[in-house]
């Protein structure tokens, strides 16, 4: 009996397997079809390292950029810059839930800031709820920010709120190039200090600051210091003539002889002015000449490199007895213009843009295209060759 039962069970199993065979074959066909349709998985670049966030590199290595991330970062940065440029009402009312005093930050260091409350200063920490996330900036507060602080009566305070900025001088963050660092907020004008000699005049950097001033709603003023070192003052004035012809104000000064100091003092009076330029051009010495007694550190130019030695190590806002403030910044050797596309650069060169309409191609970059009206004007001498050279150098550093 057992043998017959086993035989029947074995026959039933074979019969069922034959009935399921068509289903198995169909399933195998489906699996093979899926494998054929599957896209090959792209290989990760072997030279990629976590934390590499150079915006220019993303164009070359699209695979390390999440889908939509490039557009998101540009949107965040554009929104942040737009927020900076919105003019707040002079008599802006404080929200009912914010209780405190209104002041201006005059110094920032390691999570603390010194706030001027109109006659006295208060060392303050930052409220934990304040964050720079999704603002396009890496720092929550900067020198010049108008803030609401709570004074607990112990000589220390807390920044409760940062009020909207009417202007800001920004640069790419040192570690995250797709983000911006606010150097100074709410300034009225940018004093671009350069030296005629020692260190040598660098007009490309002057152009970069002019562009930064225009983008951030600051009135630019060019100050050429150390004119006492000029063998031929006419040559010095001729070098700056293209800028004066465009309407930029140019002041020639010497902190050593006192030339131009009275004019500079009148320019600074009653305004918040940012001083910017290479180390060693004499920014601190000029401030000491405008207002004797200011305790500023100064340093001579390095004899070995011919460049300025960094003396001012952090941004500081200093009150003037004649009214107004000056903001002394660390010497910046390079001023980045990240987020400015190449095709928009021509807008900040009005002398080039004035003749660019005569170019053969509407999208002419004015570098290598035929029948370029800008290059023709250079050859004819109607446009400064130095300005055009600066345009080319800056253009090559900007994102597409």
C-alpha positions as CSV (number, residue, x, y, z in Angstrom):
1,X,0.0,0.0,0.0
2,X,2.8,2.4,0.9
3,X,4.5,1.9,-2.4
4,X,1.3,2.7,-4.4
5,X,0.7,5.8,-2.2
6,X,4.2,7.1,-2.9
7,X,3.8,6.4,-6.6
8,X,0.6,8.4,-6.7
9,X,2.2,11.3,-4.9
10,X,5.2,11.3,-7.2
11,X,2.9,11.2,-10.3
12,X,0.9,14.1,-9.0
13,X,4.0,16.2,-8.4
14,X,5.3,15.6,-11.9
15,X,1.9,16.5,-13.3
16,X,1.8,19.9,-11.4
17,X,5.3,20.7,-12.4
18,X,4.4,20.3,-16.1
19,X,1.3,22.5,-15.5
20,X,3.5,25.3,-14.0
21,X,6.3,25.1,-16.6
22,X,4.6,27.7,-19.0
23,X,4.4,30.1,-16.0
24,X,8.1,29.7,-15.2
25,X,9.1,30.3,-18.8
26,X,7.0,33.4,-19.0
27,X,8.6,34.7,-15.8
28,X,12.1,34.1,-17.2
29,X,11.2,36.1,-20.3
30,X,10.0,39.0,-18.2
31,X,13.2,39.0,-16.1
32,X,15.4,39.0,-19.2
33,X,13.4,41.9,-20.7
34,X,13.9,43.9,-17.6
35,X,17.6,43.3,-17.6
36,X,17.9,44.4,-21.2
37,X,16.0,47.7,-20.5
38,X,18.0,48.5,-17.4
39,X,20.3,51.6,-17.8
40,X,23.9,51.1,-16.9
41,X,24.8,52.7,-13.5
42,X,27.3,55.5,-14.0
43,X,30.6,55.2,-12.2
44,X,31.5,57.7,-9.6
45,X,34.6,59.8,-10.4
46,X,37.5,58.4,-8.5
47,X,39.0,61.8,-7.8
48,X,35.9,63.1,-6.1
49,X,36.1,63.8,-2.4
50,X,33.2,64.7,0.0
51,X,33.0,68.4,0.7
52,X,34.2,69.5,-2.8
53,X,31.7,72.2,-3.5
54,X,33.4,74.4,-6.2
55,X,30.6,75.7,-8.3
56,X,32.7,75.7,-11.4
57,X,33.6,72.0,-10.9
58,X,30.0,71.0,-10.9
59,X,29.7,71.9,-14.6
60,X,32.4,69.3,-15.4
61,X,31.2,66.6,-12.9
62,X,27.4,66.7,-13.1
63,X,27.2,63.2,-11.6
64,X,28.2,64.4,-8.1
65,X,25.4,67.1,-8.1
66,X,22.0,65.8,-7.0
67,X,19.2,66.5,-9.5
68,X,17.9,70.0,-9.2
69,X,20.6,71.0,-6.7
70,X,22.3,73.5,-9.0
71,X,19.1,75.3,-9.7
72,X,18.1,75.3,-6.0
73,X,21.4,76.9,-5.0
74,X,21.1,79.6,-7.6
75,X,17.5,80.3,-6.4
76,X,18.6,80.5,-2.8
77,X,21.5,82.9,-3.6
78,X,19.3,85.1,-5.8
79,X,16.7,85.3,-3.1
80,X,19.3,86.2,-0.5
81,X,20.7,89.0,-2.6
82,X,17.2,90.3,-3.4
83,X,16.4,90.4,0.4
84,X,19.6,92.5,1.0
85,X,18.6,95.0,-1.6
86,X,15.1,95.7,-0.3
87,X,15.0,99.1,1.4
88,X,13.5,98.9,4.9
89,X,11.3,101.7,6.2
90,X,13.4,104.3,8.2
91,X,10.8,104.2,11.0
92,X,10.3,100.4,11.0
93,X,8.1,99.4,13.9
94,X,9.3,96.6,16.1
95,X,7.1,93.5,16.4
96,X,5.1,93.4,19.6
97,X,6.7,90.1,20.6
98,X,10.3,91.5,20.4
99,X,11.3,93.4,23.5
100,X,14.7,95.1,23.5
101,X,16.9,98.0,22.3
102,X,17.9,98.8,18.8
103,X,21.6,99.0,18.1
104,X,24.3,98.5,15.4
105,X,26.9,95.7,15.5
106,X,30.4,97.2,15.5
107,X,32.5,94.1,15.9
108,X,32.0,90.3,15.5
109,X,34.2,87.6,16.9
110,X,33.7,83.9,17.7
111,X,29.9,83.8,18.2
112,X,29.9,87.1,20.1
113,X,29.4,90.6,18.9
114,X,29.8,94.1,20.3
115,X,26.7,96.3,19.8
116,X,26.6,100.1,19.8
117,X,23.5,101.3,21.6
118,X,24.1,105.0,21.0
119,X,26.7,106.1,23.5
120,X,27.6,102.7,25.0
121,X,28.5,99.3,23.7
122,X,27.2,95.9,24.9
123,X,28.9,92.5,24.4
124,X,26.2,90.2,23.2
125,X,25.7,86.5,22.3
126,X,23.3,85.3,19.7
127,X,19.8,83.8,20.3
128,X,19.9,80.1,19.5
129,X,16.9,80.5,17.1
130,X,18.9,82.8,14.8
131,X,20.2,80.8,11.9
132,X,21.8,81.5,8.5
133,X,20.3,78.3,7.0
134,X,18.6,78.8,3.6
135,X,19.6,82.5,3.4
136,X,22.5,82.0,1.0
137,X,24.9,83.4,3.6
138,X,27.2,81.6,6.0
139,X,27.2,84.2,8.9
140,X,24.1,85.2,10.9
141,X,25.4,88.7,11.7
142,X,28.0,91.0,10.3
143,X,29.5,94.4,11.3
144,X,26.9,97.1,10.4
145,X,23.9,94.9,11.0
146,X,21.0,96.7,12.9
147,X,19.8,94.4,15.6
148,X,17.4,94.2,18.5
149,X,19.2,93.2,21.7
150,X,18.0,92.3,25.2
151,X,20.1,93.7,28.1
152,X,19.9,91.5,31.2
153,X,21.5,94.2,33.3
154,X,24.7,92.2,34.0
155,X,26.8,93.9,31.3
156,X,26.0,91.2,28.7
157,X,23.1,91.0,26.2
158,X,21.5,88.7,23.6
159,X,20.8,89.6,20.0
160,X,17.1,88.7,19.5
161,X,16.6,89.8,15.9
162,X,18.5,91.0,12.9
163,X,16.7,93.7,11.0
164,X,16.6,93.7,7.1
165,X,19.8,94.9,5.4
166,X,19.6,97.9,3.0
167,X,23.1,97.0,1.5
168,X,25.9,94.6,2.0
169,X,29.4,93.9,0.9
170,X,29.7,90.1,0.3
171,X,32.3,87.6,-0.9
172,X,32.3,83.9,-1.5
173,X,32.7,81.8,1.7
174,X,36.2,80.4,2.1
175,X,35.0,76.8,2.4
176,X,31.7,76.8,0.5
177,X,32.0,78.7,-2.7
178,X,28.3,78.4,-3.5
179,X,27.5,80.5,-0.4
180,X,28.3,84.1,0.5
181,X,29.9,85.7,3.5
182,X,28.7,89.1,4.5
183,X,31.7,91.3,5.2
184,X,29.8,94.5,6.1
185,X,26.1,95.4,6.2
186,X,24.2,98.7,5.8
187,X,27.1,100.8,4.6
188,X,26.6,103.9,2.5
189,X,29.7,103.9,0.4
190,X,32.8,101.9,-0.5
191,X,36.2,103.6,-0.4
192,X,38.4,101.6,-2.7
193,X,42.0,102.3,-1.5
194,X,44.9,101.5,-3.8
195,X,48.5,102.6,-3.8
196,X,50.3,104.2,-6.7
197,X,53.4,102.2,-5.7
198,X,54.5,99.9,-2.9
199,X,52.4,97.8,-3.6
200,X,51.9,98.5,-7.3
201,X,48.6,99.8,-8.5
202,X,46.3,96.9,-9.4
203,X,43.4,98.2,-11.5
204,X,41.8,94.7,-11.9
205,X,41.1,94.7,-8.2
206,X,39.7,98.2,-8.5
207,X,37.3,97.0,-11.2
208,X,36.2,94.0,-9.0
209,X,35.3,96.4,-6.2
210,X,33.5,98.7,-8.5
211,X,31.4,95.7,-9.7
212,X,30.8,94.6,-6.1
213,X,29.7,98.2,-5.1
214,X,27.2,98.3,-8.0
215,X,25.7,94.9,-7.2
216,X,25.3,95.7,-3.5
217,X,24.0,99.3,-3.8
218,X,27.2,101.0,-2.4
219,X,28.5,104.3,-3.7
220,X,32.1,103.7,-4.9
221,X,34.9,106.1,-4.4
222,X,38.4,105.4,-5.6
223,X,41.3,106.6,-3.4
224,X,44.8,106.5,-4.8
225,X,47.2,106.7,-1.9
226,X,51.0,107.1,-1.7
227,X,51.1,109.7,-4.5
228,X,54.2,111.1,-2.8
229,X,56.0,108.1,-4.4
230,X,54.9,109.1,-7.9
231,X,57.8,110.3,-10.1
232,X,55.3,111.9,-12.5
233,X,52.0,112.9,-11.1
234,X,50.6,113.4,-14.6
235,X,51.1,109.7,-15.3
236,X,49.3,108.9,-12.2
237,X,46.3,111.1,-13.1
238,X,46.4,109.7,-16.7
239,X,46.0,106.1,-15.4
240,X,42.8,107.0,-13.6
241,X,41.4,109.2,-16.3
242,X,39.2,106.4,-17.8
243,X,37.5,106.1,-14.4
244,X,37.0,109.8,-14.0
245,X,35.5,109.9,-17.6
246,X,32.9,107.3,-16.5
247,X,31.9,109.5,-13.6
248,X,33.7,107.7,-10.8
249,X,35.0,110.0,-8.1
250,X,38.8,109.7,-7.7
251,X,40.8,111.2,-4.7
252,X,44.6,111.3,-4.7
253,X,46.0,111.2,-1.2
254,X,49.2,110.8,0.7
255,X,49.0,109.8,4.4
256,X,52.7,110.9,4.7
257,X,52.4,114.4,3.3
258,X,48.8,115.1,4.1
259,X,47.8,115.7,0.4
260,X,44.1,115.1,-0.2
261,X,43.3,114.3,3.5
262,X,40.9,117.3,3.9
263,X,39.0,116.1,0.8
264,X,38.9,112.6,2.2
265,X,37.6,113.8,5.6
266,X,34.7,115.6,4.0
267,X,33.9,112.5,2.0
268,X,33.7,110.4,5.1
269,X,31.7,112.8,7.3
270,X,28.3,111.7,8.3
271,X,28.4,108.4,6.3
272,X,29.1,104.8,7.0
273,X,32.1,104.0,4.8
274,X,33.8,100.7,4.1
275,X,37.5,100.8,3.4
276,X,38.7,98.0,1.1
277,X,41.9,97.2,-0.7
278,X,45.1,95.3,-0.6
279,X,47.1,95.1,2.6
280,X,49.8,97.7,2.7
281,X,48.0,100.4,0.6
282,X,47.7,102.5,3.7
283,X,44.0,102.2,4.8
284,X,44.8,102.3,8.5
285,X,47.3,105.1,8.0
286,X,44.7,107.2,6.1
287,X,42.2,106.7,8.9
288,X,44.8,107.9,11.4
289,X,45.4,111.0,9.3
290,X,41.7,111.7,9.1
291,X,41.3,111.4,12.9
292,X,44.5,111.4,14.9
293,X,44.4,109.2,17.9
294,X,42.7,106.2,16.4
295,X,44.4,103.1,17.8
296,X,44.9,101.2,14.6
297,X,47.7,98.7,13.8
298,X,49.7,99.5,10.8
299,X,52.5,97.6,9.0
300,X,55.0,98.3,6.3
301,X,55.0,96.5,3.0
302,X,57.2,93.3,2.9
303,X,60.5,94.0,1.3
304,X,60.7,90.3,0.2
305,X,57.4,90.1,-1.7
306,X,56.6,93.8,-2.4
307,X,53.1,93.1,-1.1
308,X,51.3,94.3,2.0
309,X,51.4,92.4,5.2
310,X,48.1,91.6,6.8
311,X,47.6,93.9,9.9
312,X,43.8,94.2,10.4
313,X,42.6,90.7,11.1
314,X,38.9,91.3,11.5
315,X,36.2,93.7,10.5
316,X,35.8,96.7,12.9
317,X,33.4,99.7,12.8
318,X,35.0,102.8,14.2
319,X,33.1,106.0,15.0
320,X,34.4,109.4,13.7
321,X,34.3,112.5,15.8
322,X,33.1,114.4,12.7
323,X,30.1,112.1,12.4
324,X,29.7,108.8,10.7
325,X,31.6,105.5,10.9
326,X,34.4,103.9,9.0
327,X,34.7,100.1,8.6
328,X,38.2,98.9,8.4
329,X,38.4,95.5,6.7
330,X,41.2,92.9,6.4
331,X,43.3,93.3,3.2
332,X,41.6,91.2,0.6
333,X,44.0,89.9,-2.1
334,X,41.2,88.6,-4.3
335,X,37.6,89.6,-4.4
336,X,35.3,86.9,-5.8
337,X,32.3,87.6,-7.9
338,X,30.6,84.2,-7.7
339,X,27.0,84.0,-8.9
340,X,27.7,86.7,-11.6
341,X,27.4,84.9,-15.0
342,X,29.8,85.7,-17.7
343,X,27.2,87.2,-20.0
344,X,26.2,89.8,-17.4
345,X,29.7,91.1,-16.9
346,X,29.4,93.6,-19.8
347,X,26.7,95.4,-17.8
348,X,29.3,96.5,-15.3
349,X,31.6,97.9,-18.0
350,X,29.6,100.9,-19.3
351,X,32.4,102.0,-21.6
352,X,32.5,98.6,-23.3
353,X,28.7,98.2,-23.3
354,X,28.3,101.5,-25.1
355,X,29.9,100.2,-28.3
356,X,28.9,96.5,-27.9
357,X,25.6,97.1,-29.7
358,X,27.7,97.4,-32.9
359,X,29.0,93.8,-32.7
360,X,28.1,91.4,-35.5
361,X,26.7,88.7,-33.1
362,X,24.1,89.5,-30.4
363,X,25.8,87.0,-28.0
364,X,29.3,88.3,-28.6
365,X,31.7,87.8,-25.7
366,X,34.1,90.5,-27.1
367,X,37.0,88.1,-26.9
368,X,37.4,86.0,-30.0
369,X,34.4,86.7,-32.3
370,X,34.9,88.4,-35.7
371,X,33.5,91.9,-36.4
372,X,33.5,92.8,-32.7
373,X,32.8,96.4,-32.1
374,X,34.5,96.4,-28.7
375,X,37.8,95.0,-30.1
376,X,37.6,97.5,-32.9
377,X,37.2,100.4,-30.5
378,X,40.3,99.1,-28.6
379,X,42.4,99.2,-31.8
380,X,41.1,102.7,-32.5
381,X,42.0,103.9,-29.0
382,X,38.5,105.0,-28.1
383,X,38.3,102.5,-25.2
384,X,40.9,102.0,-22.5
385,X,43.0,98.9,-23.3
386,X,43.6,98.4,-19.5
387,X,39.9,98.3,-18.8
388,X,39.4,95.8,-21.6
389,X,42.3,93.7,-20.3
390,X,40.6,93.6,-16.8
391,X,37.3,92.6,-18.5
392,X,39.0,89.6,-20.1
393,X,40.7,88.5,-16.9
394,X,37.5,88.7,-14.8
395,X,35.4,87.1,-17.5
396,X,37.6,84.0,-17.5
397,X,37.0,83.5,-13.7
398,X,33.2,83.7,-13.8
399,X,30.7,80.8,-14.2
400,X,29.0,80.2,-17.5
